Amino acid sequence: MGGSLLLAIVLLFAGVVVLFKTVRVVPQGYEWTVERFGKYTHTMTPGLHFLVPIMYGVGRKINMMEQVLEVPSQDVITKDNAVVKVDGIVFFQVLDAAKAAYEVAQLEIATLNLVMTNIRTSIGSMDLDESLSKRDEINAKVLMAVDQATHPWGIKVNRIELKDIAPPRDLVEAMARQMKAEREKRANILEAEGFRQAAILKAEGEKQSTILEAEGNREAAFRDAEARERQAEAEAKATQMVSEAIAGGNVQAINYFVAQKYIEAFKALAEAPNQKFVMMPMESAGVIGSLGGIAELAREALDRPRLPAAAPVPPPRAGG
């Protein structure tokens, strides 16, 4: 009786195992490979599947969703022998479960090492300044190389992003000093350009001012010459009128003329800039007396009788 119960339990357990080996459910986002006596036959997609126990078995369970790999930080030497620390991130997806299962061992580790190698190659061909400023170019170059290399493995590398490129501390300080020097240089250049432009504008203004001043002096000289010419014409006309008046016997004309010249000369003497003392007659009648004396001389010259013209001498006679 006891032996029969034990046999029944064993048969029940074997039936449960056979049932689980026969009925297989593949979850969404995964694909399972099927092997017959260890050899790959086909791939099971998500859903319910039935397998013959013992003859068929599940080989590899492959994740078909997009996966993320963290690229650890590594030291990379640039073209100009600068050492920088670089890390990143990789996004990839398995497209062919059979290739991903049987074409490469340890798919994630192989992909990660391939990415790190290509990062070192790409940054090693650039200077430090280029590696810091051309991150997108580095990402594209690494992505192209890794995607081509992993294509036989049945995976697709979608994106590779460098998260950080960190130079050494002393190099960062040197770059900061360089950036500060460049900014000070640009500031000095801009300031010098401003001074130069200001000097040019000032010189242009002084030039225009000099030209305008010269034109003004020229116009003033022209006006002054014209005024002196008109004054000379007026004086000449006045002198001519006085001379004609004197010749006509009008003695008062010369009195007016001499008195006017006297007053003008006295005015010029009094308005001299360095003149502190002015000699004046004690009596204003002295000026009138002087004028009267001149008038008397002019009257005498007019009243003086003119000598008759000498008779012509007859020429000598011939033979006398």
Helices and strands as residue ranges (DSSP letters): H 2-22, E 23-26, E 30-36, E 39-44, E 47-50, E 56-63, E 67-77, E 83-94, H 97-102, H 107-124, H 128-133, H 135-150, G 151-153, E 155-166, H 169-247, H 251-270, H 285-303
